[in-house]
Amino acid sequence: MASKIIVDQLEKTGGALTALTLPVANATANQHLKNDGAGALGWVTGGKILQVLEDNLNTTVSTASTSYVASGLTITTAAPASTSSRFLLTLLGGTQLGTVNYGFVDTTFYVGGVEVAETGPYEKYMYYSSLQDSHSAQMVHSPGSVLAQTYAVFYKTTTGTGSFNVSPARVVFTVTEIGV
C-alpha cells in the first residue's frame, strides 16, 4: 500500500523562513511551480524556447549615411505566446569595414520601424587601417503584447563609407522567443 503526506504548507523546522503555500489545483501538462516571493506557489508555463527565426546575408552592404539605414536583415515573428514573452536578438558574423580612419560603423535593432532603445547603438565598430571585424551584438526585447513583431537591423557611419558587411562573409540575425 502506498503512503501519502497531505499538507497545505511547507515550512522549515524552526519557522525562520517563509512557509510555502501549495496551489489548490492540479497542474496541467508542462507546468511547474513558481514562488511569488511571498511564499505562495502557483503553476506556470514558460522558461522555454518558443520560436527561433533567422535571417542572413552574404552580400556587400555599404552606406555613407550618418542616419540609420536598413541592413537588409528583417524578421517577422509569429504572435508571442503571452504578454510576458521576451525576444532575444542576436547578430553575429560578417565583416564590417570603413573607409576613414577613426570613423565608426554603428549598428542597432529596430522593432516596427522604430529603434528598440534610444540608448543604442548595440554595436560600435571603429575603423582603422583596413582592419575588419565581425558583428557581435545582442539585446532582449519585452514587447508586452501578443501581436507579431517585426525586427530589423539598421546601421550608419560617422564619416566616409561604412560597410555593414563585405562579401563573401555571412552575417546572421537570430530572433528567439523565450517564454517566462
C-alpha positions in Angstrom: 0.0 0.0 0.0 1.3 3.5 -1.0 1.8 6.2 1.6 0.7 9.8 1.3 1.6 13.0 3.0 -1.2 15.6 2.7 -0.3 19.2 3.5 -1.3 22.8 2.6 2.0 24.4 3.5 5.7 23.5 3.7 7.8 25.2 6.4 11.4 24.7 7.6 11.7 23.5 11.2 12.1 26.5 13.4 10.0 28.8 11.2 12.9 31.0 10.2 11.8 31.0 6.6 8.5 32.0 5.0 6.2 29.0 4.7 5.4 27.9 1.2 1.7 27.6 0.4 0.9 24.9 -2.2 -1.6 25.6 -5.0 -5.2 24.4 -4.6 -5.5 23.0 -8.1 -3.5 20.4 -10.1 -1.1 21.4 -12.8 -1.7 20.9 -16.4 0.9 19.5 -18.9 4.3 21.3 -19.0 3.6 23.5 -15.9 6.0 23.9 -13.0 5.9 25.5 -9.6 6.8 29.2 -9.3 7.2 31.1 -6.0 5.8 34.7 -5.9 8.5 35.7 -3.3 5.9 35.9 -0.5 5.6 32.1 -0.2 2.6 31.4 -2.5 3.3 28.7 -5.0 1.5 28.6 -8.3 1.5 26.6 -11.6 3.1 28.4 -14.5 4.3 27.6 -18.0 7.3 29.3 -19.6 11.1 29.3 -19.2 11.5 27.6 -22.6 12.3 28.5 -26.2 9.1 29.0 -28.1 10.3 30.1 -31.6 13.7 30.6 -33.3 13.9 32.6 -36.5 16.9 33.5 -38.6 17.8 35.8 -41.5 21.3 36.1 -43.1 23.1 37.8 -45.9 26.5 37.3 -47.6 26.5 40.4 -49.9 28.3 43.7 -49.6 26.1 46.3 -47.9 27.5 49.8 -47.5 26.4 53.4 -46.9 27.7 56.9 -46.5 24.7 57.9 -44.5 25.1 59.3 -41.0 21.5 58.4 -40.2 20.4 54.8 -39.7 19.6 52.8 -42.8 18.3 49.2 -43.2 20.9 46.5 -43.5 18.5 44.1 -45.3 18.1 41.8 -42.3 14.5 41.6 -41.1 12.5 39.0 -39.2 8.7 39.0 -38.5 7.8 36.7 -35.6 4.7 34.6 -35.1 2.4 36.0 -32.4 4.2 35.7 -29.0 2.8 33.0 -26.6 2.0 35.6 -23.9 2.5 39.2 -23.0 5.3 38.2 -20.7 7.4 36.6 -23.6 10.9 38.0 -24.2 12.7 38.1 -27.5 16.5 37.6 -27.6 18.0 39.4 -30.7 21.5 38.2 -31.8 23.7 39.5 -34.6 26.9 37.5 -35.4 29.5 37.1 -38.1 30.0 39.1 -41.2 32.7 41.6 -41.9 32.5 45.3 -41.0 34.7 47.9 -42.8 35.1 51.7 -43.0 37.0 54.0 -45.3 38.1 56.7 -42.9 40.5 56.0 -40.0 38.8 56.5 -36.6 35.3 56.5 -38.3 32.6 54.4 -36.8 30.0 52.0 -38.1 27.1 51.9 -35.6 24.6 49.0 -35.6 21.3 48.9 -33.8 18.0 47.0 -33.7 14.6 48.3 -34.8 11.1 46.9 -34.0 8.1 48.0 -36.1 10.3 50.7 -37.8 11.4 52.3 -34.6 14.8 51.9 -32.8 14.2 49.4 -29.9 16.0 51.6 -27.4 17.2 55.1 -27.5 20.4 54.1 -25.8 21.7 52.3 -28.9 23.8 51.6 -30.8 24.2 48.0 -29.7 27.5 47.7 -31.6 30.1 50.3 -32.4 32.9 49.4 -34.8 35.9 51.8 -35.2 37.7 51.5 -38.5 41.5 51.9 -38.6 44.0 51.0 -41.3 41.9 48.4 -43.2 41.2 46.3 -40.1 38.0 44.3 -40.4 35.8 42.9 -37.6 32.8 40.7 -37.3 29.5 41.5 -35.7 28.7 40.7 -32.1 25.5 42.4 -30.8 22.7 41.2 -28.6 19.7 42.5 -26.7 16.5 41.4 -25.0 13.2 43.0 -26.0 10.0 42.7 -24.0 7.1 43.7 -26.3 4.3 43.2 -23.6 1.9 42.2 -26.4 0.7 39.1 -28.2 1.0 40.8 -31.6 3.6 39.6 -34.1 6.8 41.7 -34.0 9.0 42.8 -36.9 12.6 43.2 -36.0 15.3 44.7 -38.3 19.0 45.5 -38.1 20.0 49.1 -39.0 23.4 50.7 -39.3 25.1 54.1 -40.1 28.6 55.5 -40.5 30.0 58.6 -38.7 32.2 59.6 -41.7 33.2 58.2 -45.1 31.6 55.0 -46.2 30.8 52.2 -43.7 30.2 48.6 -44.7 27.7 46.6 -42.7 29.0 43.5 -44.5 31.6 42.7 -47.1 31.0 39.7 -49.4 31.6 36.8 -49.2 31.3 36.9 -45.4 28.0 35.9 -43.9 26.2 37.9 -41.1 23.4 36.1 -39.2 20.5 37.7 -37.4 18.6 35.5 -35.0 15.4 36.2 -33.0 14.5 33.8 -30.2 11.2 33.9 -28.2 11.7 32.9 -24.6 8.6 32.1 -22.6 8.7 33.3 -19.0 
